[in-house]
Amino acid sequence: MPLDLEALAQAITAPDEAARQAARDRQSRLTKPAGALGRLEELSAWASAVQGMCPPHDFTRAVVVVFAGDHGVATTGVSAYPSEVTAQMVLNFVAGGAGINVLARLSGARVRVVDMSVDSDYSDFGGIAPEVVAYKVRRSTGVIGREPAMTLEEAEQSFRAGMTIADDEVDRGADLLITGDMGIGNTTPSSTLVSLLTRSDVVDVVGRGTGIDDAAWMLKCAAVRDAARRGRAVKGDPMALLAEVTGPDLAAMTGFLVQAAVRRTPVLLDGVVSGACALVAHRIAHQAKGWWVAGHRSTEPAHTQALARLGLDPILDLGLRLGEGSGAALALPVLNAAAATLRDMATFDEAGVSDRERP
């Protein structure tokens, strides 16, 4: 049965506005000058709204899901690294040695890696755990500048996989989901999506990705230009757009974002890949955005464009471009700090501070 995106969108309800307002009211009574906690105050209100309670509890069961996939466009010289690195990094995630593993441990989050379209069967590495490849759709994608990334059927299969993974993690008790990515060349389809969905010029969205030089940057601009030209004809059809210019990893992340909102589960978005997928998910279901917060701002210019279009203000801006969910994992302690201050600080009445003595 074809996926009914309209019914999916209608299944999403907004976060609890009464809890959000209660959080703002409580902020006005805490022992501090009004607005003194800056961005933490609004983050605490968001935490209250998505949890449906004020004050909120800490997010203690966060899960980073890393969607991995190779991209045919990487063979055209748009990346500083070969595609073989993707499979090697998947194994590194599984072994716990990647940057996201370190940051997730620090933040108290669990990491799950899902191979959607890595161009490897891991036989050269002695195999891999079946759960990592349980949703794999294909190996790599078409070269998006001249051909579709995948078929429409593969796009829908990937989108449904992302939905199932979101359901799985929520059913296992996750109280916060974090989007992660791994795939050599994945900033090229991401930049293509952002260019199309924000109507931005190619040169305004194409960044340096893995650290490419000027020659590779020009090749990347050409690839995004050609892919955007091809994708423009299907821009109004989210599933066809995903099939034309992305890949199973991005399609799965898009389904993951939509289904998280259906399940009333908050999401910390990571970098440019997350931002690009969020633009598509927002096209499918506008209400979903209420369940997301931007963990950080990537150095990729496409990410800034995506965040501006979504109206999301990132928690951190540290010049990161690692991907993997790293910036979002770093933002998790800040989000918990926002919840803790709202919950644990005394109000003026509790502290016995009179009106005249209040700051």
Stockholm file with secondary structure:
# STOCKHOLM 1.0

chainA/1-359         MPLDLEALAQAITAPDEAARQAARDRQSRLTKPAGALGRLEELSAWASAVQGMCPPHDFTRAVVVVFAGDHGVATTGVSAYPSEVTAQMVLNFVAGGAGINVLARLSGARVRVVDMSVDSDYSDFGGIAPEVVAYKVRRSTGVIGREPAMTLEEAEQSFRAGMTIADDEVDRGADLLITGDMGIGNTTPSSTLVSLLTRSDVVDVVGRGTGIDDAAWMLKCAAVRDAARRGRAVKGDPMALLAEVTGPDLAAMTGFLVQAAVRRTPVLLDGVVSGACALVAHRIAHQAKGWWVAGHRSTEPAHTQALARLGLDPILDLGLRLGEGSGAALALPVLNAAAATLRDMATFDEAGVSDRERP
#=GR chainA/1-359 SS CCCCHHHHHHTCCCCCHHHHHHHHHHHTTBSSCTTTTTHHHHHHHHHHHHHTSSSCCCCCSEEEEEEEECCGGGGGTCSSSCTHHHHHHHHHHHHTCSHHHHHHHHHTCEEEEEEEECSCCSGGGTCCCGGGSTTCCCSSCCCTTTSCSSCHHHHHHHHHHHHHHHHHHHHTTCSEEEEEEECTTTHHHHHHHHHHHHTCCGGGTCCCTTTCCHHHHHHHHHHHHHHHHHHGGGTTCHHHHHHHHSCHHHHHHHHHHHHHHHTTCCEEECSHHHHHHHHHHHHHCGGGGGGEEECBCCSSHHHHHHHHHHTCCCSBCSCCCCCTTHHHHHHHHHHHHHHHHHHHSCBHHHHTCCGGGCC
#=GC SS_cons         CCCCHHHHHHTCCCCCHHHHHHHHHHHTTBSSCTTTTTHHHHHHHHHHHHHTSSSCCCCCSEEEEEEEECCGGGGGTCSSSCTHHHHHHHHHHHHTCSHHHHHHHHHTCEEEEEEEECSCCSGGGTCCCGGGSTTCCCSSCCCTTTSCSSCHHHHHHHHHHHHHHHHHHHHTTCSEEEEEEECTTTHHHHHHHHHHHHTCCGGGTCCCTTTCCHHHHHHHHHHHHHHHHHHGGGTTCHHHHHHHHSCHHHHHHHHHHHHHHHTTCCEEECSHHHHHHHHHHHHHCGGGGGGEEECBCCSSHHHHHHHHHHTCCCSBCSCCCCCTTHHHHHHHHHHHHHHHHHHHSCBHHHHTCCGGGCC
//
